[in-house]
Amino acid sequence: MPELVFVAGCNAAGKSTFIRTRLNELESFEILMTDVYKARTKDLAKQAIDNGKDILIETVFNDASFKDLADYAKKAGYQTSLVVLFLDSLQQSITRVALRGMQQSGITISGSNIKINFYESFKNIANFFFYFDRSDFVYTGEGEVNQLIMSFHNNELINYHSSNLTYPQNFAKYGFNNERLDPDTYGIVIENKDFTRDQSNNDRPSAKFNL
């Protein structure tokens, strides 16, 4: 079964690094970066889907219409995955963008655009994560160490790992208020309880990467 993978997150969440360190696993994938292809990304993705290719899209997910690619791929028989790389605050994103600018000649992003991207990315991910067969939410704000915080099969919570982070709490509140999360899932995240669902259901897709 061909695969469509979104690697999504705010500016400087570590998307490019995440992909670059997994190139061996992605040998069969056509990799589309929205920073490079911009408005052409969706058309190129649809062409790749029409040709049955494995596809990875790196995106801030600040454009809600990207969700339509998940539907398009599913109708073509694809398995779809969303890997959300998140930071816990807007300030983390601003600080990392500034640091990246000093360390390398990266893309210059204004403070206002960082803010817009941070909140639009959060909103679109919270609204549309369940369009994907599997979603994994990974915190990337602690140096070189990634922390898998929660995973979903469509909108069914598979696992949740308690933390002191505010992003999962905000995600749960937004998702519940907008009818994206059920009361049980909302309660688990808000109460910050470790949770693992019975894994006997073999229909649930496994994580695409070693997260």
Backbone bond lengths (Angstrom), bond angles and torsions (degrees), N, CA, C in turn:
res aa  C-N    CA-C-N  psi(-1)  N-CA   C-N-CA  omega(-1)  CA-C   N-CA-C  phi
1 M - - - 1.468 - - 1.532 109.23 -
2 P 1.328 118.21 126.66 1.467 119.47 178.24 1.526 111.07 -67.12
3 E 1.326 115.51 160.06 1.460 120.33 -174.52 1.526 111.69 -126.63
4 L 1.332 114.47 142.59 1.462 122.49 168.42 1.522 107.10 -117.56
5 V 1.318 116.79 122.54 1.459 122.30 -179.98 1.520 108.84 -120.99
6 F 1.327 116.20 127.99 1.460 121.86 169.97 1.526 107.65 -100.36
7 V 1.321 117.63 129.67 1.459 122.06 166.69 1.524 105.28 -109.70
8 A 1.333 116.00 109.55 1.460 121.14 -168.57 1.523 110.88 -126.01
9 G 1.326 115.11 153.54 1.455 120.31 176.48 1.511 110.74 164.54
10 C 1.320 115.26 169.78 1.462 121.30 -177.72 1.525 110.56 -68.12
11 N 1.318 116.21 174.44 1.463 120.96 177.24 1.527 110.65 -58.52
12 A 1.338 115.58 134.99 1.465 123.12 175.64 1.525 113.62 66.99
13 A 1.327 116.90 25.05 1.468 120.02 175.37 1.523 112.05 -81.10
14 G 1.319 117.69 -7.78 1.458 120.93 177.19 1.513 114.62 100.15
15 K 1.328 117.00 23.82 1.471 120.53 -176.25 1.532 111.90 -63.78
16 S 1.328 116.08 -48.73 1.470 119.60 -177.62 1.525 111.15 -64.14
17 T 1.320 116.66 -40.69 1.464 120.48 178.04 1.518 110.71 -63.77
18 F 1.318 116.71 -42.89 1.462 121.73 178.88 1.526 110.35 -56.63
19 I 1.320 116.15 -44.99 1.468 120.60 -179.63 1.526 110.71 -70.17
20 R 1.320 116.48 -45.49 1.469 120.82 -175.86 1.529 111.75 -60.81
21 T 1.330 117.38 -34.66 1.465 120.48 -178.74 1.523 112.69 -82.97
22 R 1.324 117.70 2.81 1.468 121.60 179.87 1.532 111.95 -127.85
23 L 1.310 116.65 23.86 1.463 120.15 -175.29 1.522 112.40 -62.17
24 N 1.326 117.52 -31.47 1.469 119.22 177.77 1.524 111.19 -63.41
25 E 1.348 116.33 -37.64 1.466 120.67 178.64 1.525 111.30 -73.06
26 L 1.318 116.16 -19.14 1.469 121.44 -174.10 1.526 112.44 -106.24
27 E 1.309 116.57 19.68 1.463 120.59 -174.48 1.524 112.33 -57.44
28 S 1.336 117.10 -33.85 1.470 120.46 -177.09 1.524 112.84 -88.09
29 F 1.340 117.40 -2.05 1.460 121.17 -171.62 1.519 112.56 -94.14
30 E 1.326 114.69 142.50 1.460 120.87 165.66 1.517 106.25 -87.17
31 I 1.328 117.47 120.95 1.463 122.23 -175.45 1.524 109.33 -101.66
32 L 1.325 115.22 122.18 1.464 121.93 -179.38 1.522 108.91 -116.42
33 M 1.317 116.37 120.42 1.460 121.38 179.63 1.521 108.85 -108.01
34 T 1.316 116.40 123.66 1.463 119.47 -175.87 1.528 111.82 -64.80
35 D 1.337 118.15 -27.39 1.467 120.31 176.35 1.524 111.28 -63.09
36 V 1.322 115.76 -29.51 1.470 120.99 -177.90 1.525 111.27 -89.61
37 Y 1.334 115.81 -50.21 1.471 120.00 -172.22 1.525 113.72 -91.68
38 K 1.315 116.64 -17.53 1.466 123.18 175.44 1.534 111.50 48.80
39 A 1.328 118.19 -123.66 1.468 121.22 -173.86 1.525 112.93 -64.77
40 R 1.321 117.55 -18.39 1.468 120.74 -179.06 1.528 112.28 -80.81
41 T 1.331 117.81 -11.43 1.467 121.00 -171.42 1.518 112.12 -56.32
42 K 1.325 116.92 -47.77 1.476 119.51 -175.29 1.526 111.58 -66.61
43 D 1.319 116.85 -39.89 1.472 119.23 178.08 1.522 111.21 -65.31
44 L 1.330 116.66 -41.44 1.465 120.24 178.27 1.525 111.10 -64.84
45 A 1.341 116.00 -37.85 1.467 119.81 178.36 1.524 110.78 -65.20
46 K 1.318 117.35 -42.43 1.468 120.23 179.23 1.526 111.13 -64.27
47 Q 1.328 116.35 -39.27 1.470 119.29 176.88 1.525 110.74 -61.87
48 A 1.333 116.32 -42.26 1.466 120.38 179.70 1.524 111.02 -65.91
49 I 1.339 116.91 -38.73 1.467 120.84 176.90 1.523 110.00 -64.00
50 D 1.324 116.55 -44.28 1.471 120.39 178.61 1.527 111.51 -58.97
51 N 1.342 116.09 -28.04 1.464 121.26 179.83 1.527 112.75 -94.23
52 G 1.341 116.67 3.95 1.461 120.85 175.68 1.512 115.21 71.91
53 K 1.331 118.07 23.26 1.467 120.96 -178.15 1.527 111.13 -84.61
54 D 1.335 116.42 150.92 1.460 121.11 167.37 1.522 107.76 -70.85
55 I 1.336 116.43 136.88 1.464 120.49 -173.39 1.517 109.97 -134.13
56 L 1.320 115.85 138.35 1.461 122.02 169.34 1.518 108.04 -122.82
57 I 1.320 115.77 131.05 1.464 121.50 178.53 1.522 108.58 -116.83
58 E 1.326 116.11 122.74 1.465 120.93 173.45 1.524 107.66 -94.96
59 T 1.327 116.73 124.09 1.459 119.61 -175.19 1.520 111.69 -152.84
60 V 1.330 115.73 147.73 1.461 120.74 169.00 1.529 109.67 -67.87
61 F 1.325 116.72 -23.63 1.475 123.95 -175.18 1.529 110.12 62.83
62 N 1.331 114.76 43.55 1.466 119.88 175.97 1.524 111.66 -93.06
63 D 1.329 116.35 6.80 1.466 123.15 179.57 1.528 107.80 -124.13
64 A 1.330 116.26 111.49 1.466 120.56 -174.80 1.521 112.85 -60.94
65 S 1.329 117.52 -24.75 1.465 119.52 -176.26 1.526 112.66 -68.40
66 F 1.333 117.71 -12.67 1.465 119.60 176.59 1.529 111.74 -62.66
67 K 1.333 116.32 -23.62 1.472 119.39 178.38 1.520 111.02 -60.62
68 D 1.332 117.04 -28.39 1.464 120.53 -178.09 1.527 111.82 -64.57
69 L 1.333 116.73 -24.83 1.463 119.34 177.27 1.523 111.24 -66.58
70 A 1.337 116.53 -33.65 1.468 119.69 177.28 1.521 109.94 -64.23
71 D 1.318 117.34 -43.98 1.470 120.94 177.21 1.524 111.04 -63.52
72 Y 1.323 115.97 -43.96 1.466 121.10 -179.13 1.527 110.11 -60.08
73 A 1.327 115.73 -43.10 1.464 120.39 -179.18 1.527 111.45 -68.36
74 K 1.326 116.72 -41.80 1.470 119.49 -179.99 1.526 111.09 -61.00
75 K 1.314 116.20 -41.82 1.468 119.93 179.17 1.525 111.37 -64.05
76 A 1.336 116.45 -23.47 1.467 121.14 178.29 1.531 111.72 -92.39
77 G 1.341 116.71 8.10 1.462 120.22 175.98 1.508 115.48 87.60
78 Y 1.326 117.15 20.69 1.458 121.61 -179.28 1.525 111.91 -86.76
79 Q 1.335 115.64 151.84 1.462 121.62 162.84 1.522 107.00 -90.82
80 T 1.329 117.00 134.58 1.461 120.59 -174.71 1.525 110.66 -117.52
81 S 1.326 115.14 139.36 1.468 121.36 -179.75 1.522 109.44 -135.61
82 L 1.327 114.74 145.20 1.462 122.29 175.57 1.524 107.92 -123.60
83 V 1.324 116.50 120.44 1.463 121.60 173.58 1.524 106.75 -107.45
84 V 1.330 115.99 111.66 1.462 121.55 -178.78 1.524 108.21 -97.69
85 L 1.315 116.47 115.56 1.461 122.00 174.03 1.520 106.68 -99.84
86 F 1.323 116.78 116.77 1.467 117.85 -172.49 1.521 112.46 -125.44
87 L 1.321 113.69 150.85 1.457 123.24 168.37 1.519 107.36 -106.52
88 D 1.328 116.78 161.12 1.461 119.06 -170.31 1.516 113.93 -90.77
89 S 1.317 117.29 -8.73 1.461 119.09 -178.88 1.519 110.22 -156.23
90 L 1.312 115.07 158.49 1.462 121.05 174.34 1.523 110.40 -59.20
91 Q 1.332 116.98 -39.99 1.462 120.07 -178.12 1.523 111.78 -61.38
92 Q 1.335 117.52 -36.91 1.464 119.96 176.13 1.527 110.87 -59.57
93 S 1.319 116.12 -42.30 1.461 120.32 179.89 1.525 110.76 -65.05
94 I 1.326 117.22 -44.81 1.467 121.66 179.70 1.528 110.60 -61.26
95 T 1.334 116.12 -45.98 1.465 121.00 -178.69 1.519 111.23 -62.95
96 R 1.315 116.77 -43.19 1.467 120.53 -179.08 1.529 111.99 -67.60
97 V 1.328 116.87 -39.26 1.469 119.50 177.69 1.528 109.72 -61.77
98 A 1.336 116.78 -43.21 1.465 120.78 179.38 1.525 110.81 -63.51
99 L 1.329 116.79 -42.34 1.465 120.98 179.74 1.523 110.99 -64.76
100 R 1.321 115.49 -41.97 1.462 119.76 178.70 1.524 110.94 -62.48
101 G 1.333 116.28 -38.26 1.459 120.47 179.34 1.519 112.48 -63.87
102 M 1.354 116.13 -32.90 1.465 119.92 178.83 1.525 111.47 -77.14
103 Q 1.345 116.58 -32.78 1.463 120.74 -174.73 1.519 113.29 -83.84
104 Q 1.332 115.72 -26.79 1.456 118.75 -177.07 1.521 108.93 -152.02
105 S 1.290 116.29 162.92 1.465 119.71 179.47 1.520 108.74 -85.18
106 G 1.338 115.26 69.79 1.456 120.23 -179.48 1.515 111.25 -81.84
107 I 1.329 115.57 -177.98 1.459 121.28 178.83 1.526 108.88 -68.96
108 T 1.319 117.52 131.00 1.460 121.29 178.42 1.525 109.38 -78.73
109 I 1.334 115.85 127.23 1.462 121.38 -178.88 1.519 107.95 -126.46
110 S 1.313 117.52 129.03 1.463 120.87 -179.51 1.522 110.38 -72.73
111 G 1.339 115.25 156.83 1.460 120.18 178.28 1.513 112.35 -58.65
112 S 1.323 117.07 -37.76 1.468 119.62 -179.45 1.522 111.08 -66.99
113 N 1.342 116.82 -37.66 1.465 119.63 178.25 1.523 111.86 -70.37
114 I 1.329 117.06 -36.17 1.465 120.03 175.85 1.524 109.69 -59.87
115 K 1.320 116.26 -43.44 1.467 120.98 -179.95 1.522 110.97 -64.38
116 I 1.325 116.96 -47.90 1.467 120.60 179.03 1.521 110.15 -59.01
117 N 1.327 116.62 -47.07 1.461 120.48 -178.46 1.521 111.99 -63.37
118 F 1.332 117.04 -38.69 1.470 120.55 -179.23 1.527 110.44 -60.51
119 Y 1.323 116.47 -49.50 1.465 119.55 -175.27 1.528 112.61 -78.14
120 E 1.329 117.46 -35.09 1.467 118.97 177.20 1.524 110.83 -68.70
121 S 1.324 116.75 -38.44 1.464 120.45 176.61 1.520 110.24 -61.39
122 F 1.325 116.68 -47.82 1.468 120.46 178.65 1.522 110.96 -57.69
123 K 1.323 115.83 -48.60 1.468 120.29 -176.05 1.520 111.68 -62.92
124 N 1.318 117.57 -46.14 1.466 120.43 -177.61 1.521 111.87 -68.47
125 I 1.323 117.22 -38.77 1.462 119.76 176.60 1.521 110.17 -63.76
126 A 1.330 117.22 -45.07 1.466 120.66 -179.44 1.527 111.74 -65.94
127 N 1.308 117.18 -31.83 1.466 120.64 -179.43 1.518 113.35 -79.67
128 F 1.338 117.31 -30.84 1.470 119.17 -167.13 1.526 115.08 -125.82
129 F 1.333 119.03 8.10 1.472 120.23 -179.08 1.519 111.72 -57.04
130 F 1.336 117.01 -33.08 1.468 120.56 -174.22 1.533 112.36 -75.51
131 Y 1.322 118.02 -5.53 1.468 120.75 173.29 1.528 110.76 -67.58
132 F 1.328 116.89 -19.41 1.461 122.22 -175.26 1.526 110.48 -97.95
133 D 1.341 115.52 147.71 1.463 119.62 178.48 1.522 111.14 -60.84
134 R 1.320 115.88 -38.05 1.467 120.05 177.92 1.517 109.44 -141.27
135 S 1.346 115.07 140.24 1.463 121.37 174.97 1.520 108.68 -129.66
136 D 1.322 116.41 131.27 1.464 122.22 176.57 1.522 108.64 -120.85
137 F 1.332 116.01 129.19 1.459 122.27 -178.52 1.525 108.74 -107.18
138 V 1.330 115.99 117.20 1.462 122.16 -171.15 1.529 109.16 -122.68
139 Y 1.335 115.98 123.47 1.463 120.81 177.33 1.522 109.15 -83.86
140 T 1.334 116.21 128.09 1.467 121.08 -174.98 1.527 112.51 -118.09
141 G 1.321 117.11 18.22 1.462 120.31 -172.44 1.507 116.30 -90.48
142 E 1.345 118.00 4.03 1.465 120.55 -178.31 1.521 110.73 -113.92
143 G 1.302 116.95 80.97 1.457 121.64 175.72 1.514 112.62 56.75
144 E 1.329 115.63 -127.32 1.464 121.66 -176.55 1.523 112.48 -90.08
145 V 1.325 117.24 -3.22 1.470 120.92 -171.90 1.523 110.36 -98.69
146 N 1.333 116.34 124.94 1.458 121.63 173.25 1.521 109.54 -93.93
147 Q 1.328 116.93 143.06 1.459 121.67 178.61 1.527 109.37 -121.37
148 L 1.332 116.56 116.26 1.461 120.10 173.00 1.521 107.78 -74.14
149 I 1.332 117.07 119.56 1.462 121.47 -176.08 1.521 111.85 -100.62
150 M 1.327 117.82 -42.14 1.466 119.04 -179.84 1.511 110.17 -158.32
151 S 1.344 114.45 154.88 1.464 121.85 179.52 1.516 109.23 -137.76
152 F 1.332 115.19 147.44 1.463 121.88 179.94 1.522 110.42 -129.76
153 H 1.322 115.64 149.02 1.466 123.07 164.20 1.516 105.31 -107.70
154 N 1.331 117.27 107.37 1.466 121.65 -166.60 1.532 107.56 53.32
155 N 1.339 119.83 -116.92 1.467 118.75 178.11 1.527 112.52 -106.28
156 E 1.336 117.16 15.02 1.465 121.80 178.41 1.527 109.57 -93.09
157 L 1.323 116.58 122.21 1.459 120.94 179.19 1.529 109.85 -68.55
158 I 1.342 116.55 125.46 1.463 121.80 177.86 1.521 110.36 -93.62
159 N 1.331 116.20 -45.69 1.462 119.53 177.72 1.518 110.12 -153.59
160 Y 1.327 114.04 155.86 1.461 121.20 176.96 1.521 107.92 -144.83
161 H 1.338 115.33 133.45 1.461 121.37 179.47 1.530 108.25 -114.98
162 S 1.317 116.36 121.31 1.461 120.96 -176.26 1.531 110.75 -62.79
163 S 1.319 115.47 151.08 1.464 121.32 -178.55 1.521 108.32 -160.76
164 N 1.323 115.75 177.41 1.466 121.20 175.16 1.527 111.90 -97.28
165 L 1.317 117.28 14.54 1.457 121.93 -175.24 1.525 111.39 -79.99
166 T 1.340 115.59 149.44 1.464 120.27 178.05 1.529 112.51 -92.25
167 Y 1.342 117.63 -23.28 1.471 120.25 -177.71 1.525 111.72 -56.21
168 P 1.345 120.17 -50.09 1.470 118.99 -179.14 1.525 112.37 -60.33
169 Q 1.334 116.54 -37.02 1.461 120.11 178.69 1.534 110.73 -64.73
170 N 1.323 115.88 -46.06 1.467 119.81 178.85 1.528 111.19 -64.28
171 F 1.328 115.80 -39.04 1.462 120.97 177.24 1.527 110.48 -60.77
172 A 1.330 116.69 -45.30 1.467 120.77 -179.10 1.527 111.11 -64.10
173 K 1.318 116.85 -43.48 1.468 120.15 -179.67 1.529 110.75 -63.99
174 Y 1.321 116.11 -46.81 1.468 119.83 179.99 1.522 110.07 -64.11
175 G 1.320 116.51 -46.37 1.458 120.33 -177.90 1.513 113.13 -62.83
176 F 1.316 116.53 -41.70 1.465 120.16 179.79 1.529 110.75 -68.20
177 N 1.330 116.84 -44.25 1.466 120.53 -179.29 1.523 112.36 -65.27
178 N 1.339 116.73 -24.36 1.466 121.05 179.77 1.528 112.58 -106.95
179 E 1.342 115.11 19.28 1.473 122.83 173.68 1.527 112.63 59.84
180 R 1.331 115.44 36.14 1.469 120.90 174.89 1.520 111.57 -99.83
181 L 1.325 117.33 -21.20 1.458 122.58 -179.61 1.519 110.10 -123.17
182 D 1.334 115.99 144.38 1.463 120.06 176.73 1.529 109.63 -82.55
183 P 1.339 117.62 164.53 1.472 120.61 -177.03 1.522 113.72 -58.86
184 D 1.333 118.10 -36.40 1.465 120.11 -179.11 1.528 111.38 -64.92
185 T 1.333 116.33 -45.83 1.466 120.21 178.98 1.523 110.32 -63.94
186 Y 1.308 116.28 -44.27 1.467 121.22 177.21 1.524 110.39 -55.34
187 G 1.325 116.23 -46.37 1.460 120.52 -178.28 1.520 112.68 -63.10
188 I 1.325 116.77 -41.99 1.472 120.64 -179.68 1.526 110.88 -60.90
189 V 1.325 116.34 -45.95 1.467 119.89 -176.72 1.526 110.89 -71.91
190 I 1.323 117.19 -44.34 1.465 120.33 -178.64 1.523 111.11 -64.74
191 E 1.332 116.41 -38.82 1.467 119.74 177.84 1.524 111.82 -79.58
192 N 1.333 116.46 -6.87 1.460 123.00 173.86 1.528 111.67 58.82
193 K 1.334 115.24 50.50 1.462 121.89 -178.99 1.527 110.22 -103.91
194 D 1.325 116.00 137.02 1.465 119.04 170.88 1.525 109.08 -61.59
195 F 1.334 115.20 139.92 1.467 119.09 -175.82 1.519 109.35 -150.63
196 T 1.331 115.96 136.82 1.461 121.86 171.18 1.516 108.06 -137.25
197 R 1.313 116.55 124.52 1.461 120.71 179.49 1.522 109.82 -77.73
198 D 1.316 115.72 151.62 1.464 121.49 175.17 1.528 109.05 -51.80
199 Q 1.315 116.19 125.15 1.465 121.26 -175.18 1.527 113.35 -92.48
200 S 1.329 117.26 14.60 1.471 119.81 -177.82 1.524 112.34 -71.13
201 N 1.339 116.95 -15.82 1.464 120.55 177.99 1.532 109.13 -79.29
202 N 1.312 116.01 99.35 1.465 120.74 -176.25 1.522 113.32 -75.77
203 D 1.341 116.80 -3.70 1.460 119.45 179.05 1.525 111.89 -77.14
204 R 1.330 116.64 -15.50 1.460 118.53 -179.63 1.527 110.17 -73.85
205 P 1.319 117.56 130.20 1.469 119.39 179.36 1.523 110.78 -69.38
206 S 1.317 116.55 147.01 1.459 120.98 177.64 1.525 109.42 -83.81
207 A 1.329 115.35 166.32 1.461 119.80 178.24 1.521 110.08 -62.07
208 K 1.325 116.09 139.58 1.464 120.61 -177.95 1.525 111.31 -68.67
209 F 1.339 117.04 -36.69 1.458 121.43 -173.40 1.521 110.73 -123.87
210 N 1.321 114.82 165.50 1.455 120.97 164.76 1.525 106.10 -75.82
211 L 1.331 116.14 102.64 1.458 120.63 -171.16 1.526 112.11 -84.76
